[in-house]
Amino acid sequence: VSVDDRRVGIDAQQAIRDEGLRLLVFDDHGQLERCAADLVLDQNAGAATFDRGGFDQRIGRRYALLRRRVRHAPLHVPAGSGSAGVVILLGGWPSLQTRSFAVDVSSRLAQAGAKVQIISGGADIAAVHDDVVVRRIIGDPTEVLAASAVAISTAGSTSWELCRVGMPSVLVAVADDQL
């Protein structure tokens, strides 16, 4: 079982392990005081080993999670100037704050003449400008990236994938652990 949510406390983690399941816990920058994991992962640059209860730890960007398709994707070469645009990546299930940010930024970019696409993995997003394309994609966004000149993304795990393919990016922190 993989847990990437600070609200899943030690009691819930221990209950998972009591069921005989192995548990991976993501702990960005050592924010958890304690955990009951078999393995703790902090894939952030500058990550340090913390006393999280003596469990096995994988620390640092060398353990950054990349989807197989992204690991094998070619480096980003922006499409010709006639088709290049901006892609806004919102992650798996963006918060209302993140969605509002995306709608505001995409509308401003579209009004300035940019081709804009919003990619959301879980939540539906309503575009407020006719020239903004909204797509709900769970999985691999590499085709959309190939047709874009720059990405605007939340500063979570997706940022590692953008680095891997060499995508020029603007990263936005929408949660404390993304700062």
C-alpha positions in Angstrom: 0.0 0.0 0.0 1.3 3.4 -0.9 0.4 6.4 1.2 1.1 10.0 0.0 -1.0 12.0 2.4 0.2 13.5 5.7 -3.4 13.1 7.1 -2.9 9.3 7.2 -1.5 9.1 10.7 0.4 6.4 12.5 -2.7 4.6 13.7 -4.1 4.1 10.2 -0.6 3.1 9.0 -0.3 0.5 11.7 -3.8 -0.8 10.9 -2.6 -1.4 7.3 0.5 -3.3 8.5 -1.6 -5.3 11.0 -3.5 -6.6 7.9 -0.3 -8.1 6.7 0.2 -5.5 4.0 3.5 -3.8 3.2 3.4 -0.1 3.5 5.3 2.7 1.5 4.9 6.2 3.0 6.0 9.3 1.2 7.4 11.9 3.7 8.4 15.1 1.9 11.2 16.8 3.8 10.7 14.8 6.9 7.4 16.3 7.9 6.1 13.2 9.7 7.0 12.8 13.3 6.5 9.1 13.3 5.3 6.5 10.8 4.7 2.7 10.7 6.0 2.1 7.2 8.1 -0.7 5.8 9.7 1.9 3.5 9.8 5.7 3.7 10.5 7.7 0.6 11.5 11.3 0.4 12.4 12.0 -3.3 13.1 15.7 -2.8 16.4 17.5 -3.6 18.1 18.2 -0.3 16.2 15.5 1.5 17.8 14.3 4.7 17.5 11.1 6.8 15.3 11.7 9.8 14.4 9.5 12.7 11.0 8.3 11.6 10.9 5.2 13.8 13.7 3.1 12.4 12.1 2.0 9.2 14.0 1.5 5.9 14.4 4.9 4.1 15.1 5.9 0.5 16.2 9.5 0.5 16.9 12.0 -2.3 16.3 12.7 -5.9 17.9 9.5 -7.1 14.7 7.8 -5.9 12.4 10.1 -7.8 9.4 8.3 -9.1 9.1 8.4 -12.9 6.5 6.5 -14.9 8.1 3.9 -17.3 6.9 5.7 -20.4 8.5 9.0 -19.1 11.8 7.3 -18.3 12.0 6.1 -21.9 10.7 9.3 -23.5 12.9 11.3 -25.7 14.1 14.7 -24.6 11.6 17.5 -25.2 12.0 19.3 -28.6 9.3 22.0 -28.8 7.0 21.8 -31.8 7.3 24.5 -34.5 6.3 28.0 -33.5 3.0 27.6 -35.3 1.8 24.9 -32.9 3.7 25.5 -29.7 1.8 26.6 -26.7 1.5 26.4 -22.9 0.4 23.3 -21.0 -0.8 23.6 -17.4 -0.5 20.4 -15.5 -2.6 20.1 -12.3 -1.6 16.7 -11.0 -3.9 13.8 -9.9 -6.6 15.5 -8.0 -6.1 19.3 -7.9 -7.5 21.3 -5.0 -10.0 24.1 -5.6 -7.2 26.6 -5.2 -5.1 24.9 -7.8 -8.1 24.7 -10.3 -8.9 28.4 -9.7 -5.2 29.3 -10.4 -5.2 27.3 -13.6 -8.4 28.9 -14.9 -7.1 32.4 -14.1 -3.7 31.9 -15.6 -5.0 30.0 -18.7 -7.6 32.8 -19.4 -4.9 35.5 -19.2 -2.6 33.5 -21.5 -5.3 32.8 -24.0 -6.3 36.5 -24.0 -2.7 37.3 -24.8 -2.9 34.9 -27.8 -1.2 31.8 -26.4 -2.4 28.3 -27.2 -3.2 26.8 -23.8 -4.1 23.3 -22.6 -5.0 22.3 -19.1 -4.3 18.7 -18.1 -6.1 17.4 -15.0 -5.8 13.8 -13.8 -8.8 13.6 -11.6 -11.0 16.7 -11.3 -13.1 18.3 -14.0 -12.0 21.8 -14.8 -14.2 24.4 -16.5 -12.3 26.7 -18.8 -13.6 30.3 -18.8 -12.0 31.2 -22.2 -13.1 29.6 -25.5 -9.4 29.1 -26.6 -8.4 27.0 -23.6 -8.5 23.2 -24.2 -9.2 21.2 -21.1 -8.2 17.5 -21.0 -8.7 15.0 -18.3 -5.7 12.6 -18.6 -4.7 10.0 -16.1 -1.3 8.7 -17.1 1.1 9.9 -19.7 1.1 13.5 -20.9 4.1 13.2 -23.1 2.2 13.8 -26.4 0.8 17.0 -25.0 4.2 18.1 -23.8 5.7 17.4 -27.2 3.3 19.9 -28.7 4.0 22.6 -26.1 6.8 25.1 -25.6 6.5 25.5 -21.8 4.7 23.8 -18.9 3.2 25.4 -15.8 2.9 22.7 -13.1 2.4 22.2 -9.5 5.7 21.5 -7.8 5.0 17.9 -6.9 6.2 14.6 -8.4 5.3 15.8 -11.9 8.2 18.3 -11.7 10.7 15.3 -11.8 9.1 14.1 -15.0 9.3 17.5 -16.6 13.0 17.6 -15.7 13.5 14.1 -17.1 12.2 15.1 -20.6 13.8 18.6 -20.5 10.6 20.5 -20.6 11.0 24.3 -19.8 8.7 24.7 -16.8 7.3 27.2 -14.3 6.6 25.4 -11.0 4.0 26.7 -8.6 3.8 25.6 -4.9 0.2 24.9 -4.0 0.9 23.0 -0.8 3.5 23.5 2.0 5.5 20.5 1.0 6.0 21.9 -2.5 7.8 25.0 -1.3 
